[in-house]
C-alpha cells in the first residue's frame, strides 16, 4: 500500500514513476489539473505540435491519468483524478512542478488561452447584441424561460384558482405547488377543467362556488389567483373580503384583468358585468379590506376576443398583487 493505495497501484509504481519522469507530461498534467483544455489549446500552451502532444496524451490516457470528452470534432482533455494516480501522489508531485520556471510560463500562457475564450465570447455577443432579442428568443415554445421564473414558486403552496374556467392557469401551476383548488360557478367549466387536467399528477380539487362566496375555509389557501374573472364579480367588495378571509396570514392575492375599454358588445356576448377595471380603484378596495401594499403592473399583453363584426380588438391587461398581513386573527 502507498498512502492507502491498493496493492495493484503500488506494484505498478516503478512504471508510474518512469511515466512521470518526463517533464512534458508533468507540465501537461499540471495544466490539466487546473483546467479542462481542448487538445489544440494544450498544444499551444506547451509549444508542441499536435503529433508530438498526441503521443504524450496517448501514454497518459493508457495509464488512466487523463479523461477525454468529445464535442463534435473537438476533443477536450482533463486530469482523471479517479484514475491511475495513487491517492496523494499527484498532490505532492504537482506542488513541486508548480515551483518550476517552465510551469510559471505555462501558467501565463494558460491565462492567455482562457482570456482568449472570454474575448471570443464577448466579441460575439457585442456583434449580435442589436439582434439578440430575435436570436435569443428563438425557442420552439418559449416555455423554458417561464419555467425558470416559476421554479421560484414554493413547492408547498396551496393555491386557489378562482374562476378557473377550463384550467389554463391551473395547468401551469399544478406541477409546481402542493395543491390547486379550482373554483368555478359553471359546472360545465369545471368538467372541462377536469378533462384538461386529467393526466396531471398534481393534487387537484374541483369546487363549485361563487367569486363572492368562496367554498374555502378561513386561511385555507397560501395564494388566491383570479385570472380574467373579477370583471364578472357582482360585488367587488365581497370578492375582496372573501379573498382576504380564505388566505392564510402572509398569503398572496393575484388578480389579472382588463383595463377599462369600450367593447360594449362583451356585456351580452361574454356576460361581462364590467368593461374592465380601474387598477387604482381595485388597489384601494383590497387595501380597505386589509391587504398590505397592493402593487399594480401593466402587462405587455392583451386580450383579443373576436367581436361581432369579426374584428379582434386588443384589450390591455394589468396585474395586481397584494399580501395579507402576517399578523391578524387568522
N, C-alpha and C positions, 0 to 999 in steps of 0.2 A: 504493500500500500504506500501511496505518496500523498500525504495530506488528505487522506480519506479517499484517494482514487482507487478504483477497482484494480485487482491484480493484473488484469489484461492490459490496462493502461500502463501500469508500472513496468511490465515486461517489455513493452514497446518503447520505453523511454530512450534507449540509445538512438533508435531511428528518429524519434521525435526531436531529440536534441540536434541531430545532424540536419534535419529539415530546418530548424530554427537558427542554425549557424549561418544561413545565407542572409546577408544584410538586406538584399532587395525584398525578400519575403517578409522579413521583420518589419521593414518600412511599410509594406503593403498591409500587413495585419494591423499595424498601429493606426493607419488611416481608416481601415475598415472597422476598427473598434470604435471610432468616433462617428462615422457617417456611412450610410449605405451609398455607394457610388456606382454610376454607370462605368462599364469597362473602359470606355473612351476617356472618361474623366480621370479615372485612376491612372491610365497610361500617361495622360498629360501631366499629372502631378508628379509622377515618378520619373518622367522624361524617358519613357521606354516606348519602343514600337509595339504595336498590338500583338505581333507574333511572339516577341520576347515575353511580354506580360502574360499572354495566354499560356505559355509553358509553365510559368510560375503558378498561375491560378489553377492549372490542372493538377499540379503537385499538392497544392493546399486543399483543393476540392477532394482529391482521393484520400487525403488524411483526415477529412471531415472537419477541417478548420474553417471553411467558408461555406456560405449558402448562396445560391443563385436565385434570382427572381426575374422571370421573363415578362416583358411588356412589348408585344409586337416584335419588332426587330431589335429592340434594345434588351441588354442583359444588365441587371443590377446585381452587385455583389456586396455582401456584408459578412462580418465576423460571425461564425457559428459558435456561440458561447456554450451551447449544449453539445458540442461536437467532440473533436479529438484531443482537446487540451485538458489535462488533469486539473482538478479544482485548485485554484490558487496559483498555478504555474504562470498563466498568462499575465495575471496582475503583477507578479514580480518581474517578469520579462519586460512588460510594457513600461514599467517605471524606469527601467534602465534605458530602453530605446528612446524614450521621450527626452532624455538628457543629451542625446547626441546632436551635433550640428546638423546632420542630414535631416533629422526629424524636424528641427525647427524650420528649415527651409521647406520641407514637405507641408508642414502645418500652415505656413504662409501661403503656399500655392493652393492648399485646400480652402482657405478662406476666400481666395480669389475665385475659385470654381463655384463656391456656394453663393458668393456675391453675384457672379455672372448669371446664376439661376434666377436670383431675385430681380436682377436688372432686366432679364428677358421677360419675366412675368410683368414687371412694371411697364415696360415698353409696349407690350401687347395691350394691356388694359388702358394705357394712355391713348393708344392708337384707336381703340374701339369705343372709348367712353361715350362719344356722341351717339353711337348706335346701340349701346348696351341695353337700353330699355326694350329694344326689339330682340336682340340676340339673347339677352339674359332671361327673357320670359318665354323662350321658345321651348315650352314643355307641352307634352301631349294633352294633359288635362289641367295643369296648374294646381292640382290638389296638394302637391307636396309642400308648398310654402304655407298653405293653410294648416296642414298637419303639424308643421314646425311650431306655428303660433299656438295651435290647440294643445300641443303637448305640455304647455304650461298649466293647463287646467288640472286642478287637484283630482286624483282618481277616486276619492271617497265621497264626492259630492252627490247629493240628491237634488235633482233638477225637476222643477215643474214647468212643463211646456204648455202654456195656456193658449187656447185656441189653436191646437196643434195641427188642425187640418189633416192633410194626408201624411204628416210626419216628416216634412222636409227638414225642419230644424233638428228633430229628434234623431234622424238618420245620421247626421254628422256628430251629434253629441254622444249617442249610445255607446260607441266603443271607448269613450274617454272617461266616463264617470261611473259611479256605483249603481245609480238607478235613475231612470227617467220616468216621470209620471206624466202621461199625455192626457190632456183635458180638452174636451170639446163638447158643445151642446148639440152637435149634429151626430146622431147615431151612424149615418152613412159615412161621414168623415172618419169617425173612429174605426169603423170597419175597414175602410180603405187604408188607414194608417196601420192597422194590424196586418193587412196583406203585404203592404210595402216593407214592413219591418219583420216579416215572418222568419227570415233567415238570420236575424241578429242574435248573437249570443249574450247580449246585454240583458240586464234585469229591467223589464219594461212593465208598466202598469197603465191600463186604459180606464179612465174615469169620465163619466158623463157629468157635465156641470156647466154653470154659467160663470162668465168672467167676473161678475159682481157678487157671486155666491159660490165661492170655490169649494169643491169637495175635498178639502185638505184640513188636517188638524193644525192647531196652533203650533207654529215653529217647526212644521214637518219638513220644510224644504230649505236647502242651502242657497238655492238660486231660483228665481222666477223669471221665465222668459215669456215675452209677449210679442210675437212677431207678426206684424201686419194685422193686428186684431183689435187694438184699443179704439180705433175709429169706429168699430162696431159696438162699443160698450154703451148700453143705455144710460148708465150712471157712472161718470168718470170718477167721482169722489168715492163711490162704493168700491170701484176697482182698486183705487189706491189704498183704501183701508184694508181690503181683503189681501192684497199683495203684502202689505206690512204685517198683517196678522199671521200669515202662513209661513213667513220667513223666520228662520232662527235668528238669534242675535248675531249681528255681523254679516247677515246674508245679503245677497245682491239682487237687485231688480234690474232687468234689462228690457227696454222697450225699443222695438224697431217699428217705425210707422211713416206715413206720408206727411210731407209738408202740405200746408193749405194749397188747394188747387181749384179749378173751375169746371171740372168734368162732372157736371150735374147728372148726366145720364147714369153715373155709377150708383146713385141712390136706388134706382129701380133695378138696373141690370145686375148689380153686385150686392144689393142690400146694405150699402154703406149708410150709416147714420150720420156721419160727418165727412165733409170733403177735406180730409186731412186734419192735422192738429198743429196748433201753435206750440213749438217746443218750450218756449219760456213759460207759457201757461201751464203746461204739463209739469214742468220742473217746479213751479210754485205749488202746484197741487200735491206732489209727492213730498215736498218739503213740509207742507202743512200737516200731512198725516203722520209725520215723524221721521222721514228718511233724512239722512245726512247728505249734504253737499252734492246734489244731482249734477251730473256732467252731461252736456249735450255735444254731439258730434254730427256734423252734416256729412253724409256719406257720398262717396264718389260712385254713386249707383242710382238707378231709377227704376221704378215700376212702369212697365209698358203694356197696359191692357189694350185689347182690341176694342175700339169704340164701335158704335152702331153704324158709322159711316165707313168702317174699315180702317180708319186712321189708328195709329198706335202712339198716343201721347207719351212723353217721358215725364213721369211724375217723380220729383226728387224725394229722397228718403233722409230720415235722421235717426240717430241712435241716442237713447237716454240711458244712463247708468246711475244708480243710486244705491247707497248702502244703509241697511238698518243698523242703528247704533248697537254697539256691543254690550251696552248696559241697558237694562229695562226689565219689564215684567216677565218676558219670555223670549 
